[in-house]
């Protein structure tokens, strides 16, 4: 994970999480988590954004 040179659509900072499946199967998984020292009050924020740049090979993304 690293800070991206690209910006979110609203101009704010964005991070990059890149993963590559080097296995013999088309299935794989990855995990990204952010731990905060204290709870965050997000009630004044309307959205949580997720932008995906895929390779166009029909993969499935499951966000939980």
Phi, psi and omega in degrees: 000137179208164176288133183276150171286335178281159178247156173294162181305332179272004178092355181281170182292155178224156176247161179241130172235114183244140179221149179225133177270110179260009183275178181279342180258165179275350181266143173198178177212160177213165182220139174226127177223150177237121178260133180248148180296329180221162178298148178251133176271108182257015185295337178269005179249128186276335188221155166239120187265148176217118178247131183241126173251104184259173180268000176077020182258017173082023179291165179247135177246124178245116180252127180239000000 
